[in-house]
């Protein structure tokens, strides 16, 4: 059966809200306070005497999972009987993040699909319990996934180093409201579309993982064995390393390079200029000046610690990173980038409240040091060998990004009434 075409509704009326525009003529637009009960949790992760044991659904559970299911490993904590009664999760509830260090992590929604007597909403979250005769919890979840509607939260979030939503801001959010049967049809359509999109992007993600394994193998072989299969070998004296090219040196990282520290840079200083700003996870903005010389390597020191980034041009490395440029090593910078990538510095960390990469521990890692001419040859070989792999990975990532954009647009169009999905929702192959 051919899926019905998605078309606009036959009749619209002005909503009276500039950012929303026209809505289907039979829809309402109502504030969240009139559609759902809101409860802001104060249950924290601490265990206290004379309180009851609970499992706590916390901020991270919501940020990492758009559905709260029995598969999640919830934190153990305690709460009073009154807190359990007020904040216990029920199927159909919607949780949103109430506070965050970044504004775009405000009001991230998750739909509750699992309940238990001891499963409780944690702090930094707001629990929304829809009025059953008026608002479908699944529809509320989809509506809050829409950037058009969630933008209301982002505008109201206040703060400088940490952003938060007031109770009034949450309750005042406006929601396009179709009749209950139409809410259910929208949910059916979007769930079916989402399932198909996730299967597609999941296949692309698995392809990327395989390509990255292939890329890593090509780099590791060139960095540890060289390019001449007939080169004489000698024992390295290190059991896991085995025999190595006879003319290569075995060095600890401290004898190959040294790590410089990145510098502090406020968020507001990362929005101007033409110099890339690098953090632990890659580029995070632009600045007017650099703190590296020429080509360089930036290594995550905190948060995404151990991640290694290469730039052919100067950058500004912030204080969550280490940096390496020609002032820090005599080695070929790009060869050193490939060596560091093989050393898996993300496995070298200290157990602490904020795990990170310790410079002295990193310095103890062992690498092979070929002569400068071979370093240059290895770089040329790896660059050529990985070019097609990198292009394939980039294509797959673009395809995932496009499908994510399509999903976001589809959700927004369905929950704001731009497209009528009722007929498609009743078709077995809705998209």
C-alpha angles and dihedrals in degrees: 000000000000114000114245115254116258109242135166119270115272095244134028136182132198112269093204089231114109097210092048101042119182122002131193108287095243096048126098129215112216139167119255092240089068094048107041143025111243123208123179110205125226095181108125134193096261123109115223134188118258091023126110123254115254143168111241124216101206142183095277092051089057096043093050100039128045088196124049103219139163090260093073116100100228125203118256117236141133136255140175121263089250092053092049091051092049101040104031110128122245128192109267095032117128121216123201131188108251101186133030144158090240125046096226090062089061117111096008102168132218127183117226111231098161131057135183136166091253100040109108136177112249133219124286087040135098120213116215116196111189122222099254097221095049113028130039110218091218090054091048089053092052092045092053089049088063113097089213092063099030089055087079089066093048091053092050096044108111132195143081110232093011128028126214143174124230120224089248092053092053095046093047096058112124118230129193104232123201120185114283095257090051092049088056092049091051090050092050092050096046093045091052092046091046092051092053093046092049091051089052095046091043090057090049091049091053089050090052091051091053092047091049090052089052091048093048092050091053091050095045094051094050094044096046103032106026128220101284111080090190096054114127113258134211133189110270093208089233113105097213093046097049120181119358136186105293096232096048122098124232107221138170113240091250087066093051103045145342128232121237121202123246120236133245114262123177118232092246090058091058096070103071139053132040103267114102115241114217129201131175093285099043135270115006103170147316133285139184097243141027133230095203132072120231119319113003150174124233119198125195110246100176136023100002088029122181095025110137123213128184127204126184089205134051116278139181108250113202127219096271089069147064119226134207127190136148090294089063103047145018091216127103101274096220092046088051089051090056091046092051090048088057094047092066096220089182086078091057106082144133122241105243142123088276108030114214147155114282113212096216091050090050090050090061093062114112125232138168117250116205124188116280095257090054091047089058092046091049090051092051091048095048093045090054095041093051100039095091092041091051091049091051091049091049091050092050092049091050090051091051090048091050092050090049089052090048091051092050092049092047092052092047093048093048099047094043094047098245088130129034106226098170096104093042091050090060093050118091090225098041097168 
